[in-house]
């Protein structure tokens, strides 16, 4: 059971340590979801770090006995949504010559990308990445992170019916992509084969 308490006073060091330990146990799942949201390892790391900073600052607001994991994922999604909205307001200037001339790292991808590649098949990963954001996030949270529909609805701040619909549609699109039955290929993959 949780050892920390909520209230108007700051938690003592033992309560805070217990909260931090349980929160840090969620790090891998948060990073995997952040990577799915951002599609960039550095941005995913920043998103997870921002999530933990916000969670630690708001630790007194967490209600013991509720789902800490869902609370952290809600913070992650809200932070991502806010960052994305704010990024739309600030256009980014890119020096295309500098990008073209940038050296490619000798080792290629970072360790997290290699781990994801090893754990998720190439076709599945490509199909998942090809889904619209709302479907991709809902399917990932349900099938990879194993959150309930209610928890996902709360995290994404949408009705549970919307979550169920997004997951169903996302799974159908994944299936169609993986079996070659996408639009333009005819019913049951027969057209044009």
C-alpha positions as CSV (number, residue, x, y, z in Angstrom):
1,X,0.0,0.0,0.0
2,X,1.0,3.6,-0.5
3,X,3.0,5.2,2.4
4,X,2.4,8.8,1.6
5,X,-0.5,11.1,2.6
6,X,-2.2,14.0,1.0
7,X,-3.1,17.2,2.7
8,X,-2.3,20.9,2.9
9,X,1.1,20.3,4.5
10,X,4.1,19.1,2.6
11,X,4.7,15.3,2.7
12,X,7.5,14.2,4.9
13,X,10.7,12.8,3.3
14,X,9.6,9.2,3.7
15,X,6.3,9.8,2.1
16,X,8.0,11.7,-0.8
17,X,10.5,8.9,-1.3
18,X,7.7,6.3,-1.5
19,X,5.8,8.4,-4.0
20,X,9.0,9.0,-6.1
21,X,9.9,5.3,-6.0
22,X,6.4,4.2,-7.2
23,X,6.4,7.0,-9.9
24,X,9.8,6.0,-11.2
25,X,8.7,2.4,-11.6
26,X,6.5,3.8,-14.4
27,X,9.4,5.3,-16.3
28,X,9.6,2.7,-19.1
29,X,5.9,2.8,-19.9
30,X,5.9,6.5,-19.9
31,X,8.9,6.7,-22.2
32,X,7.4,4.2,-24.6
33,X,4.2,6.2,-24.8
34,X,6.0,9.5,-25.1
35,X,8.0,8.0,-28.0
36,X,4.8,7.0,-29.7
37,X,3.4,10.5,-29.2
38,X,6.4,12.5,-30.3
39,X,8.1,10.0,-32.7
40,X,11.4,11.5,-31.6
41,X,13.6,10.0,-28.8
42,X,14.9,13.3,-27.6
43,X,11.5,14.9,-27.5
44,X,10.2,11.8,-25.7
45,X,12.8,12.1,-23.1
46,X,12.0,15.8,-22.6
47,X,8.3,14.9,-22.4
48,X,8.9,12.3,-19.7
49,X,11.1,14.7,-17.8
50,X,8.4,17.4,-17.9
51,X,5.9,14.8,-16.8
52,X,7.9,13.9,-13.7
53,X,8.6,17.5,-12.8
54,X,4.9,18.2,-12.9
55,X,4.0,15.1,-11.0
56,X,6.5,15.8,-8.3
57,X,5.3,19.3,-7.9
58,X,1.7,18.1,-7.7
59,X,2.4,15.1,-5.5
60,X,0.3,16.5,-2.7
61,X,-2.7,16.6,-5.1
62,X,-2.5,12.9,-5.8
63,X,-5.1,10.9,-4.0
64,X,-3.7,7.7,-2.4
65,X,-5.7,4.7,-3.3
66,X,-6.2,5.8,-6.9
67,X,-4.2,4.7,-9.9
68,X,-0.8,6.4,-9.8
69,X,0.1,5.0,-13.2
70,X,-3.1,6.5,-14.9
71,X,-2.4,9.8,-13.1
72,X,1.1,10.0,-14.5
73,X,-0.1,9.0,-18.0
74,X,-2.7,11.7,-17.8
75,X,-0.1,14.3,-17.0
76,X,2.0,13.0,-19.9
77,X,-0.8,13.4,-22.4
78,X,-1.8,16.8,-21.1
79,X,1.8,18.0,-21.3
80,X,2.1,16.6,-24.8
81,X,-1.1,18.3,-25.9
82,X,-0.1,21.6,-24.3
83,X,3.4,21.5,-25.8
84,X,1.9,20.7,-29.3
85,X,-0.6,23.5,-29.1
86,X,2.1,25.9,-27.9
87,X,4.5,24.7,-30.7
88,X,1.9,25.6,-33.3
89,X,2.1,29.2,-32.1
90,X,5.9,29.4,-32.5
91,X,7.1,28.7,-36.1
92,X,10.5,27.0,-36.2
93,X,13.1,28.2,-38.6
94,X,15.3,25.4,-40.1
95,X,18.6,25.9,-41.9
96,X,18.2,23.2,-44.6
97,X,21.8,23.5,-45.6
98,X,23.0,22.8,-42.1
99,X,20.6,19.8,-41.9
100,X,21.8,18.4,-45.2
101,X,25.4,18.8,-44.1
102,X,24.9,17.4,-40.5
103,X,27.0,14.3,-39.9
104,X,25.2,11.0,-39.4
105,X,26.2,9.3,-36.2
106,X,28.4,6.3,-36.7
107,X,26.3,3.9,-34.7
108,X,23.0,4.9,-36.3
109,X,20.1,4.8,-33.9
110,X,20.1,5.4,-30.2
111,X,19.6,2.4,-27.8
112,X,15.9,3.1,-27.2
113,X,15.2,3.0,-30.9
114,X,17.1,-0.2,-31.3
115,X,15.2,-1.8,-28.4
116,X,11.8,-0.7,-29.9
117,X,12.9,-2.1,-33.2
118,X,13.8,-5.4,-31.7
119,X,10.6,-5.7,-29.7
120,X,8.1,-4.6,-32.4
121,X,8.1,-6.1,-35.9
122,X,9.0,-3.8,-38.8
123,X,5.6,-4.2,-40.4
124,X,3.6,-3.6,-37.2
125,X,5.7,-0.6,-36.3
126,X,5.2,0.9,-39.8
127,X,1.5,0.2,-39.7
128,X,1.2,1.7,-36.2
129,X,3.2,4.8,-37.2
130,X,0.9,5.2,-40.2
131,X,-2.2,5.5,-38.1
132,X,-3.7,9.0,-37.5
133,X,-2.6,10.3,-34.1
134,X,-5.9,9.8,-32.3
135,X,-6.1,6.1,-33.3
136,X,-2.4,5.4,-32.7
137,X,-2.4,6.8,-29.2
138,X,-5.6,5.0,-28.2
139,X,-4.5,1.7,-29.6
140,X,-1.1,2.0,-28.0
141,X,-2.5,2.9,-24.5
142,X,-5.0,0.0,-24.7
143,X,-2.9,-2.8,-26.3
144,X,0.7,-1.9,-25.3
145,X,0.2,-0.2,-22.0
146,X,-3.0,-2.2,-21.1
147,X,-5.0,0.7,-19.7
148,X,-8.8,0.3,-19.3
149,X,-11.1,2.2,-21.6
150,X,-12.1,4.4,-18.7
151,X,-8.5,5.2,-17.8
152,X,-7.8,6.1,-21.4
153,X,-10.9,8.3,-21.6
154,X,-9.8,10.2,-18.6
155,X,-6.2,10.6,-19.9
156,X,-7.3,11.8,-23.3
157,X,-10.2,13.8,-21.9
158,X,-12.7,12.3,-24.3
159,X,-15.9,10.2,-23.7
160,X,-15.4,6.4,-23.2
161,X,-17.4,5.8,-26.4
162,X,-14.9,7.9,-28.3
163,X,-12.1,5.8,-26.9
164,X,-13.8,2.6,-27.8
165,X,-14.5,3.9,-31.4
166,X,-10.9,5.0,-31.8
167,X,-9.5,1.7,-30.7
168,X,-11.8,-0.3,-32.9
169,X,-11.1,1.9,-35.9
170,X,-7.4,1.9,-35.2
171,X,-7.3,-1.9,-34.9
172,X,-9.2,-2.3,-38.2
173,X,-6.8,0.0,-39.9
174,X,-3.8,-1.8,-38.5
175,X,-5.3,-5.1,-39.6
176,X,-6.0,-3.7,-43.1
177,X,-2.4,-2.4,-43.4
178,X,-0.8,-5.6,-42.1
179,X,-2.9,-7.9,-44.4
180,X,-2.7,-5.6,-47.5
181,X,-6.4,-4.8,-47.4
182,X,-6.0,-1.1,-47.3
183,X,-8.2,1.2,-49.4
184,X,-7.2,1.1,-53.0
185,X,-6.3,-2.6,-52.9
186,X,-9.8,-3.9,-53.3
187,X,-11.9,-5.9,-50.9
188,X,-10.0,-8.6,-49.0
189,X,-6.8,-7.7,-50.8
190,X,-7.9,-9.0,-54.2
191,X,-8.0,-5.9,-56.3
192,X,-4.7,-5.3,-58.1
193,X,-2.9,-8.4,-56.9
